[in-house]
Amino acid sequence: MNLSMFKLEFDESRPIDFIGVGRACIDLNANEINRPMEETMTFTKYVGGSPANITIALARLGKKCGFIGKVSDDQHGRFVSGYMKNNGINTDHMYVDDSGASMGLAFTEIKSPSDCSILMYRTHVADLMLDPTEVSEEYIKNAKAMLISGTALAASPSREAVFVALDYARKHNTVVLFDLDYRPYTWKNPNEVAIYYSLAAEKCDVIFGTRDEFDMMECFTMPGNKDDKVTCAKWFGYHAKLVNIKYGQDGSNCYTSDGKMVHGGIYPAKVLKTFGAGDSYAGAFIYGLLEGWEIEKCLNYAAASASIVVSSHSCSDAMPTLEQIATFIDKCNKGQDPFAK
């Protein structure tokens, strides 16, 4: 098989294109840039959380999307669910917490385009309160694809809810994508990460993350391994058909289960902040897979989407349309400034 012709098989008869599972929270992005957070006085509020951002990205690209998650019973929770609904995302399975949990908060610090950090508040957060009984088998059965992320595995009952969702997806041949999304502040120790990530990855069709995230997941079974091919061979031994390993400014390597690889490059950016690139990349990449595109095209659109979002103040609000990505790529191919008005 030629890698450029590799395609995942999706059940085209299903009414839902994509379901995101897990974290939806609040991003508070610094308005005063080029200064530390101690000196930052104002922030702009956006919807955040990798699964939510990726779902928003796909909805912005025209896919019919849904979300399984939990929000707080307050103004922040209503803001998040309302934003998702206003973006055309089905929120019937976004539940309201009744235990007093809060929305996760992420304050961003933008000291420079290359020096950014995130201050997270993740104590008793609503997204980790998703219960296994709140995961609908029928909902997952009606979806072509479902995404999980590593953050949702960090605590119970969310952890168990993810494994229930994985079992339903495997039962009904819903394609499962795993965004490793490792956030150290949500875990007690690295051993937990390796164990639960590995158990989840064994059930997934597509796995994507940075090289460091794969290293974390494999620290027990393959300590010290840095070889992409060794990593891919392990996961191809389970359900995985495609593994995408990201290297930041060095692009990404996308492998298929028949042993082929395509390298994806990057596009120019007027970098404002470093966060948001992975979510926008994932959204466009998954869109291409759903469309049956060649891998090269999936990677090109993913890289262009990432460049657009890191050049913007927000993550969720900045997720581009298909036309915006196509125009961006066309300008780059013609040697034009893609950011010129």
GIWO-V595869 format. One record per helix or strand of 3 or more residues. SS is the DSSP state (@ for helix, = for strand). FROM is the first residue (numbers start at 1). TO is the last residue. Records with the same first field share a line. If there is no record, write none. Layout:
SS = FROM-TO ; FROM-TO
This chain:
@ = 3-5 ; 37-39 ; 50-60 ; 75-86 ; 126-129 ; 132-134 ; 137-141 ; 150-153 ; 158-171 ; 184-186 ; 190-201 ; 211-217 ; 228-236 ; 248-250 ; 277-291 ; 295-310 ; 322-333
= = 16-21 ; 25-30 ; 43-48 ; 65-71 ; 94-96 ; 105-112 ; 115-121 ; 143-149 ; 175-179 ; 206-210 ; 242-246 ; 252-256 ; 261-264
